[in-house]
Structures are given as C-alpha cells and as structure tokens.
C-alpha cells in the first residue's frame, strides 16, 4: 500500500501514536516519530497479497504459525508498520494488535512504496531477531526478491518458470502461482504463450 506523510505532520510519542491509531479512520504507520497514512491498494497488489496469504495460511494450518494480511502491525523498537503479509509463530493473544516476532514478512512493491520498503523498512526488518525471510514482490512486472538471514540478507531473485522456497515455513511456490490473476505485461504474455 502507498505511504504518504500526513499533511501538517508533527512528531508524536509512541504512546500518542498507539492511542490515536485505535480511533483512526485510516491505517497509519509510525516511523521515527512521524505518522504515515496508508493509501489503498489496487487490483494487482491485492491479488498478489491474497495469493500469498492463501498459500501460507493453507500450508500452516494446524501449526502454531499464523498468517496475517495488512491489519496486524509489526513493532520494531518504537516504530510500527503494516506489512502486506506476515507469518508469526509465537503465541499471540486474542487482543494483540501487533506482532513482535514475525518469521517472514512480504511486501508488494509499488512506485510509492518501493523506496521505503527497500531502505527504511528493510533496515528495520532485518534487525528483528525473529525474522528469517524478507520478501519483496513487484506488481508491475514479474519479479520476486527474497532476502534470508541464513544467506546474510543477500538478495535472491525469482522469475516466471522458477519456484521459490520460503525456508522459514517450509513451503515452495511456483512464481506463476504467486502472480495468479495478476494483470501485467509479463503475466499477459506468459498466458498468451501457454495458449
């Protein structure tokens, strides 16, 4: 989802953010004391997020791990963000509104979020002791980037015809399944070639 710093933004304490976020009409991320409103996401973004959520959730059924999409915040020190998809294998309570122990985080990239997702969030995410994988998925082209703790956070890229193994949860998905129903040039050409 797109981020935009709120107009007339000012610094808030962590406590003020948490208190006001409960009553906010829009989701807002909190980074370095500033609030960033979350804009809505489009068709491709939602297809990719839903595909990942569905595959992760089905695979993890019956395990202690839970999959969340867009409404559970991740707390990183005094910062709070809403990843597109995350998996948390800790015991969360019914009234929890944020995760402190995600094992995998997925962000679907757009023009408006790419810089934040690949810099600010990346640096904070990889410092979470529980995080094993950070996944960045392009929506306008077919490209899946996976950064893994056990590979020193070096990027690995996957494209059409490849299979991606999410090691932290023991699941392998074909790239075309991640992009099921997505409407971009790469997927449209791929579908045409299969006819």
C-alpha positions in Angstrom: 0.0 0.0 0.0 1.1 3.5 -0.7 2.6 5.6 2.1 2.2 9.3 2.4 3.3 11.5 5.2 0.3 13.2 6.7 -0.2 16.8 5.9 0.9 19.1 8.8 2.7 16.1 10.3 4.4 16.6 13.6 6.3 14.3 15.9 4.2 12.1 18.2 5.3 10.0 21.1 4.9 6.2 20.7 2.2 6.3 23.3 0.3 9.1 21.4 0.5 7.1 18.2 -0.8 3.9 19.8 -3.7 5.8 21.5 -4.7 7.7 18.3 -4.2 4.7 16.0 -7.1 2.8 17.6 -9.5 5.6 16.7 -8.1 6.5 13.3 -10.3 6.1 10.2 -7.2 5.1 8.1 -4.3 2.9 8.9 -1.1 4.8 9.7 2.5 3.7 10.1 4.7 5.2 12.7 8.4 5.6 11.8 10.9 7.8 13.6 8.1 9.6 15.5 6.2 10.6 12.3 2.9 9.2 11.1 2.4 8.0 7.5 -1.1 7.3 6.2 -1.6 4.1 4.3 -3.4 4.6 0.9 -5.5 1.9 -0.6 -4.0 -0.8 -2.8 -5.1 -1.7 -6.4 -6.1 -4.9 -8.1 -2.6 -6.4 -8.7 -1.4 -5.6 -5.2 -4.5 -7.3 -3.7 -4.2 -10.3 -6.0 -0.6 -10.9 -5.0 -1.2 -10.4 -1.3 -4.3 -12.6 -1.3 -2.4 -15.4 -3.2 0.5 -15.3 -0.7 -1.9 -15.2 2.3 -4.0 -18.1 0.9 -1.0 -20.3 0.2 0.8 -19.5 3.5 -2.4 -20.0 5.5 -3.3 -23.3 3.9 0.2 -24.6 4.4 0.4 -23.5 8.0 -3.0 -24.9 9.1 -2.7 -26.9 12.2 0.7 -25.4 13.2 1.4 -22.7 15.8 2.2 -20.2 13.0 -0.5 -17.7 11.9 -0.6 -15.7 8.7 -1.8 -12.1 8.6 -2.6 -9.6 5.8 -2.3 -5.8 6.2 -4.1 -5.4 9.5 -1.6 -6.6 12.1 1.2 -4.1 12.7 4.8 -5.2 13.3 6.6 -3.4 16.2 10.2 -2.7 15.6 11.5 -0.9 18.6 9.5 2.3 18.7 8.3 2.0 15.1 5.1 0.3 13.9 4.4 -0.7 10.3 1.7 -2.7 8.4 3.4 -5.4 6.2 1.3 -6.7 3.3 1.6 -10.3 4.7 3.4 -11.7 7.7 3.8 -15.0 9.5 4.2 -15.1 13.3 4.8 -18.4 15.0 4.8 -17.0 18.6 1.7 -17.4 20.8 -0.3 -14.2 20.1 -3.3 -13.3 22.3 -6.8 -12.5 21.0 -6.5 -8.8 21.7 -3.0 -8.3 20.2 -2.8 -5.7 17.5 0.9 -6.0 16.6 3.4 -8.8 16.1 6.8 -8.7 17.7 8.1 -12.0 16.3 7.4 -12.3 12.6 9.4 -15.1 10.9 8.6 -14.0 7.3 7.4 -10.6 6.0 6.1 -9.9 2.5 5.8 -6.5 0.9 4.2 -5.9 -2.5 6.1 -3.1 -4.2 4.7 -0.1 -5.9 6.1 3.1 -7.2 5.1 4.9 -4.0 6.4 2.3 -1.5 9.5 0.9 -3.3 11.9 3.3 -1.7 10.6 2.8 1.9 10.2 -1.0 1.5 13.8 -1.4 0.2 15.5 1.0 2.5 13.9 2.2 5.7 11.8 -0.9 6.3 14.5 -3.3 5.1 17.0 -2.0 7.7 14.4 -2.3 10.5 13.1 -5.6 9.5 16.4 -7.4 9.2 17.2 -6.3 12.8 14.2 -8.2 14.2 15.7 -11.2 15.9 12.8 -13.5 14.8 12.8 -12.6 11.1 14.2 -15.3 8.8 13.0 -14.0 5.4 12.0 -10.7 3.8 10.2 -11.0 0.5 9.7 -8.1 -2.0 7.2 -8.8 -4.8 6.9 -6.4 -7.8 3.3 -5.9 -9.0 4.0 -4.2 -12.4 6.5 -6.9 -13.6 7.1 -10.5 -12.5 10.0 -10.4 -10.0 10.2 -11.9 -6.5 13.2 -10.9 -4.4 13.9 -13.0 -1.2 16.4 -11.9 1.4 17.3 -14.6 4.0 19.0 -14.3 7.4 20.9 -17.6 6.7 22.3 -16.0 3.5 23.4 -12.8 5.2 20.4 -10.9 3.7 21.8 -11.2 0.2 19.1 -10.9 -2.5 17.9 -13.8 -4.5 15.6 -13.2 -7.5 12.9 -15.5 -8.9 11.0 -15.1 -12.2 8.5 -16.9 -14.3 9.4 -20.6 -14.6 11.1 -20.5 -11.1 9.9 -22.0 -7.9 10.5 -20.0 -4.6 11.1 -21.9 -1.4 10.1 -20.0 1.7 12.5 -21.8 4.0 11.2 -20.3 7.3 7.9 -22.1 6.8 8.9 -25.0 4.5 6.8 -24.0 1.5 7.7 -24.0 -2.2 5.5 -22.0 -4.6 5.8 -21.5 -8.4 6.2 -17.9 -9.3 3.2 -18.1 -11.6 1.1 -19.1 -8.7 2.2 -16.0 -6.7 1.0 -14.0 -9.7 -2.3 -15.9 -10.4 -4.9 -13.5 -11.8 -2.4 -10.6 -11.9 -2.8 -8.3 -14.9 0.6 -7.0 -16.0 2.5 -7.3 -19.3 4.7 -10.2 -18.1 1.8 -12.3 -16.9 -0.4 -11.5 -20.0 2.5 -12.6 -22.3 3.0 -15.7 -20.2 -0.7 -16.6 -20.5 -0.6 -16.0 -24.3 2.4 -18.3 -24.7 0.5 -21.1 -22.9 -2.5 -20.9 -25.3 
